[in-house]
Amino acid sequence: ILRPHALIRLGPNGPQFQFELDARPSLDLGQTLLVSEASLTQEIPPVGTVSVVARPPGSTFDKEQEALLKEAVRKARQARQTGIGGQTALIMREMLHKAVHRSSKKFKVTIGILCVTLVSVTAYAIWTIQSLKKQKTNIDVKINHIEAELEAAGDDPKRVDNLIEELNRYQTQAQKMQKNLLYQLGIRSKERDFIESEIKTLMTEFGAEEYSIPPEFVEQVRQFIGRYQGPDREHMERALGRSRADLEAMRKQLQNDNLPPDLAYMVLVESAFIKGSSSAAGAVGLWQFTSLTARAYGLKVAEGIDERLDPLKSTQAASRYIRELILDFGSGSSVMLALAAYNLGPGRVRRAVRTVEDPIKQRSFWYLYRVRALPAETRSYVPKIIAAIIIGRNPEQFGF
């Protein structure tokens, strides 16, 4: 219902009307009015019954807005003059449709520019990804070739050093390439080897170089995963089953000490989660502490008491020990070297790395692994822990 001084706007930003309604003689509602099409289209002069004042929301109208306004006023007057009521809403809807249609044309150029820009960016991204793929393929081929030569180099230290220096150069190129966002989205996400991908994820978490992992190491991890799925399956089932509470408590303790919580799987390798286990060397408990090491890290070992058998206290001591080993062996591959030292003993690891003249290379686990500076038992111990962690993170993937 239109009331005096009613304001009506055509569209959110369209013209605004104020209707002033004057009294007029009442119509005979019983009379039928016939209106021809010509009477609706002919120009009718203003009549005092309806006056329309157009007000722009803030600024002056442009020509298109003014034309719409005039057309709306003309039709409103025609309808009113001929005695047809209820046409205001129809006129407003028609004018609004025209206003929206005309306004939409203004955005076509902008939309076109955005589409062209989007196509250009997409084309550039595709080209960059293809370029990175070629670069990655070339680097991988060269690294694989060097790895093969390293295996054939034998005990020739000079030849081994030259090959590893060349390998490091390609790894540096690969590391720069990996920082590219398009590489991470378009290439890395397509790596299909699940085990190798998990190893790289762990190496990243441990702070070790992860682009080029020695093929022998990857193969050892695969073999130990197979062992846990086969002959040693009961050990993994124990860790993930009835010893789960102990495992989670160890993970929590390690995490509280700012260590990787998955290092709790070291216990699976050390003692298979058998609390009272002992070795011929005198190591006892879940973490297989010798009495000397246990006392050094705060455990009581005496007649009638052996805290190496206490899961919580032995885990706290192991956490302190691992933390100290990581600090001793510095940054980079320190976690990997700490794992080796836990198995071999820090003194023996230091003696082993001193056979390498370059002090920087002494801190590189992968270098020590490739040149076989570490004993065979230790070279197997680390990939066995990695295998246990991978299964522990993905039990269903491996049938547990």
Buried (B, 14 or more C-beta within 10 A) or exposed (E): EEEEEEEBBBBEEBBBBBBEBEEEEEEEEEEEEEEEEEEBEEEEEEEEBBBBEBEBEEEEBEEBBBEBBEBBBBBBBBBBBBEEEEBBEEBBEBBBEBBEEEBEEEEEEEEEEEEEEEEEEEEEBEEBBEEBBEBBEEBBEBBEBBBEBBEEBEEEEEBBBBBBEBBBEBBEBBEEBBEBEBBEEBBBEEEEEEBBBBBBEBBEEBBBBBBBBBBBBBEBBBEBBEBBBEEBBEBBBBBBEEBEEBBEBBBEBBBEBEBBBBBBBBBBBBBBBBBEBBEEEEBBBBBBBBBEBBBBBEBEBEEEEBBBBBBEBBBBBBBBBBBBBBEBBEEBBBBBBBBBBBBBBBEBBBEBBEEBEEEEBBBBBBBBBBBBBBBEEBBBBBBBBBBBBBBBBEEEEBEB
